[in-house]
Amino acid sequence: MSPMALTLGYSPCPNDTFIFYAMVHQKIDTGDLRFKEILLDVETLNQKALNSGFDITKVSFHAYGHLRDTYTLLSSGGALGRGCGPLLVAKAETTPEMLRGKKIAIPGRLTTAYLLLQLFDPALTDDIVVMPFNQIMDSVKRGSVDAGLIIHESRFTYSEYGLFAVEDLGRWWESETGLPIPLGCIIAEKRLGSETIETVGTIIRKSVQYAFSHREETTGYIKAHSQELEDRVVEQHVNLYVNTYTLDLGREGTAAVQELLRRAEEKGVFNKSPV
């Protein structure tokens, strides 16, 4: 019997390449499953998932809210944590209230960062400019936008652009809920069937465990897709976004996801799902 080939979408960010290194390079037993990886930025993954782009894919939890009827959330491989949320930054020290109605750059309308901004203060979303996340800080610095919502490794480097943190939306979320911030997750198309989906979840968990035990071995693959990042930033990125919640959401992680979806449903960001 020939192996079953599944398409797997994830981002070139260090946390994702760290997580999936072992399974795409067959460092662990994947049984009859083989994975064809396609690396794209998270907002492109979000948009492709809306059109059933991949069998298994990384998406923002915001996007998952729109996809619950056709995709299953896996308990492993996600990005949740504390002190790791998106930052609203500006060229000068200011307050969120002073940015209401101003032009704000965001990394995508389906990102969890944008969902958090909507939950934090809808008045900050009146004049939104969508652009790739790695262009936001430069746009704020040049003054082409008044502020920017930054994610990923940008939280480690924004001060090098002379920018100021106006609001830490992850910190706001934690103070509001007492829960970790759910950022990204791995989902699988329901048409794959429960048995295959369960097997994929187990493989991802084993891939994370392998990476934790063989950190140096993953370095080449990570750096091949993050060549512009310094080793220090890569290490900070992995340490921040890969943790016990990545192995398994657990009770607290599940509660955080449910609370995020509940608040978004209350705001009418997406419809309630029976799933």
Summary of the structure (lengths in Angstrom):
residues: 275
radius of gyration: 18.2
end to end distance: 33.8
largest distance: 62.9
contacts: 943
relative contact order: 0.21
helix: 49%
strand: 20%
